[in-house]
Amino acid sequence: MIALAVISIALIALLGSQSQGLSLANESRFNTTATFLAQGKMAEIEAITDQRDLVSDSGNFEDEFPDYAWEVSVHDVTLEGIGNISDRLKCIDLEVRFIPDNRYRYQLRLYRFFP
Protein backbone atom coordinates (compact mmCIF):
# COMPACT_ATOMS: atom_id res chain seq x y z
CA MET A 1 0.00 0.00 0.00
CA ILE A 2 2.84 2.42 0.85
CA ALA A 3 4.66 1.46 -2.33
CA LEU A 4 1.57 2.29 -4.40
CA ALA A 5 1.27 5.68 -2.69
CA VAL A 6 4.93 6.49 -3.44
CA ILE A 7 4.58 5.38 -7.06
CA SER A 8 1.38 7.43 -7.54
CA ILE A 9 3.04 10.55 -6.12
CA ALA A 10 6.01 10.05 -8.45
CA LEU A 11 3.74 9.56 -11.46
CA ILE A 12 1.72 12.70 -10.64
CA ALA A 13 4.95 14.72 -10.48
CA LEU A 14 6.15 13.19 -13.74
CA LEU A 15 2.89 13.96 -15.55
CA GLY A 16 2.92 17.52 -14.23
CA SER A 17 6.42 18.12 -15.58
CA GLN A 18 5.42 16.56 -18.92
CA SER A 19 2.48 18.95 -19.20
CA GLN A 20 4.69 21.91 -18.36
CA GLY A 21 7.21 20.77 -20.96
CA LEU A 22 4.52 20.68 -23.66
CA SER A 23 3.34 24.14 -22.68
CA LEU A 24 6.87 25.53 -22.90
CA ALA A 25 7.39 23.85 -26.27
CA ASN A 26 4.19 25.47 -27.63
CA GLU A 27 5.25 28.88 -26.32
CA SER A 28 8.70 28.48 -27.85
CA ARG A 29 7.20 27.49 -31.20
CA PHE A 30 4.95 30.58 -31.12
CA ASN A 31 7.84 32.90 -30.26
CA THR A 32 9.95 31.56 -33.10
CA THR A 33 7.14 31.69 -35.68
CA ALA A 34 5.81 35.09 -34.55
CA THR A 35 9.28 36.64 -34.69
CA PHE A 36 9.78 35.35 -38.22
CA LEU A 37 6.36 36.61 -39.35
CA ALA A 38 6.81 40.01 -37.66
CA GLN A 39 10.18 40.52 -39.36
CA GLY A 40 8.60 39.79 -42.74
CA LYS A 41 5.69 42.18 -42.13
CA MET A 42 8.05 44.93 -40.90
CA ALA A 43 10.16 44.47 -44.03
CA GLU A 44 7.02 45.10 -46.10
CA ILE A 45 6.28 48.21 -44.06
CA GLU A 46 9.84 49.52 -44.37
CA ALA A 47 9.61 49.15 -48.16
CA ILE A 48 6.84 51.78 -48.25
CA THR A 49 8.36 55.01 -49.55
CA ASP A 50 5.40 57.39 -49.35
CA GLN A 51 4.06 58.10 -45.87
CA ARG A 52 0.52 58.48 -47.26
CA ASP A 53 0.61 54.76 -48.13
CA LEU A 54 1.41 53.85 -44.52
CA VAL A 55 -1.94 53.19 -42.82
CA SER A 56 -3.24 51.11 -39.94
CA ASP A 57 -4.36 47.69 -41.13
CA SER A 58 -4.90 44.10 -40.03
CA GLY A 59 -5.08 40.64 -41.55
CA ASN A 60 -3.71 37.15 -41.26
CA PHE A 61 -0.95 35.11 -42.85
CA GLU A 62 -3.36 33.12 -45.03
CA ASP A 63 -1.03 30.98 -47.10
CA GLU A 64 1.35 29.24 -44.74
CA PHE A 65 0.21 30.31 -41.27
CA PRO A 66 -3.59 30.72 -41.22
CA ASP A 67 -3.71 30.58 -37.40
CA TYR A 68 -1.59 33.73 -37.06
CA ALA A 69 -3.03 37.23 -37.40
CA TRP A 70 -1.33 40.63 -37.56
CA GLU A 71 -2.38 44.17 -36.78
CA VAL A 72 -0.50 47.36 -37.66
CA SER A 73 -1.23 50.67 -35.95
CA VAL A 74 0.33 53.86 -37.29
CA HIS A 75 0.54 56.95 -35.09
CA ASP A 76 2.00 60.41 -35.52
CA VAL A 77 4.82 61.29 -33.15
CA THR A 78 4.70 64.78 -31.69
CA LEU A 79 7.99 66.37 -30.71
CA GLU A 80 7.70 69.77 -29.13
CA GLY A 81 9.90 72.52 -30.47
CA ILE A 82 10.95 70.67 -33.63
CA GLY A 83 8.12 71.69 -35.94
CA ASN A 84 8.09 70.07 -39.39
CA ILE A 85 9.97 66.95 -38.31
CA SER A 86 6.98 65.79 -36.28
CA ASP A 87 4.92 65.57 -39.48
CA ARG A 88 7.40 63.10 -40.96
CA LEU A 89 7.98 60.87 -37.94
CA LYS A 90 5.66 57.88 -37.51
CA CYS A 91 5.31 55.30 -34.76
CA ILE A 92 4.42 51.88 -36.13
CA ASP A 93 3.14 49.19 -33.74
CA LEU A 94 2.87 45.64 -35.02
CA GLU A 95 1.19 42.81 -33.14
CA VAL A 96 1.27 39.17 -34.22
CA ARG A 97 -1.08 36.84 -32.36
CA PHE A 98 -2.03 33.18 -32.39
CA ILE A 99 -5.77 33.06 -33.16
CA PRO A 100 -6.74 29.80 -31.37
CA ASP A 101 -5.10 30.90 -28.10
CA ASN A 102 -5.33 34.62 -27.40
CA ARG A 103 -2.63 34.42 -24.70
CA TYR A 104 0.12 34.29 -27.31
CA ARG A 105 0.97 37.79 -28.60
CA TYR A 106 4.17 39.25 -30.04
CA GLN A 107 4.52 43.03 -30.23
CA LEU A 108 7.04 45.13 -32.10
CA ARG A 109 7.46 48.92 -32.37
CA LEU A 110 9.26 50.87 -35.09
CA TYR A 111 9.82 54.60 -35.44
CA ARG A 112 10.11 55.66 -39.06
CA PHE A 113 11.22 59.01 -40.48
CA PHE A 114 10.12 59.98 -43.99
CA PRO A 115 12.52 62.51 -45.58
N, C-alpha and C positions, 0 to 999 in steps of 0.2 A: 504494500500500500504506500509506504514512504517512497519507494523507488518510482512508482507511477507518478506521485506528486512532483518529485524532482524532475522527472522526464517531461511532464506537462509544463512545468515552469520554464524549462530550457527551450521547449518547442515554441511556447508563446513568445519568448524573447527573440528566438530565431525568426519567426514569422513577422514580428514587428520590425526587425532590422531589414528584412527582405522588402517589406512594403515601403519603408523609408528609402531604400536603395532605388526602387522603381520610381518613386516620386522625384528623387534627385536626378535620375536619368532623364525623365520627361522634362524637367526644368532645364537641364543642360542642353537637351536637344532643341528646346524652344529658343534659348539664348543664342545658340549657334545659328539657327535658321533665321531668327529675327534680325540678328546683326547683319547677316548676308543680304537679306531683303531690304533692310534700311539703307545699307550702303548703295545698293542698286538704285533705289528710289531717290536718294540724295544726289547721286550722279546725274539722274535725269533732271532734277531741279537745278543743279549747278550748270547744266548745259543751256538753260534758258538765258537768252541775252537781253531781252526786253523786259523791264520790270512790270509792264502792263500785262504780260503773259503769265506772270507769277500770281496765282490765285489760290485760295483755300479750296481743297478738294478732298475726296475720299474715294475708296474703292477696295478691291481685293486683288490678290495675285491669282487670277483665274486659271491660268494654264497649268503651272506646276504645283502651286501651293494654294488650293482653293479654301483651305481652313484659316488662312492668314489674311487679315484686313489691314489697310493703312489709312491714315488720316493726316492731311497736311493743313496746318493753320499758318497763315501769313499775317504778320502784324507790322505796323510802322513802328520805328524806334524813334523816340523823341529825345534829342539831346539839347539841353538848354544852352543858349549862347553860341551855337554853331550855325544855325540858320539853314542854308540850303542843303547841307549834308544830311540832315534828318529826313529830307524827302527821298533820299537815295539809299537809305539804310533800312533793311528789312530783317525782321526776326522770323525765322522759319522753324516751326515745331513739327516734328514728324513722330507719329505714334504707330507702331506695328503691334497688333494684338492677335492672339489665338482665339478664333471665334467660338469653338466648343467650350473653352474654359476661360472665362473673363478675367481670371486672376493673372494670367500671363500677359504682360504688357512691356514693350520696349520703347523708350522715348529718347529722342535725339533732337538737339537744338543747333541751329546754324544761323549765324549773322552774315548777311550778304550785302555788299556795297555795290551799287550799280553806277559806274562812272558816267 
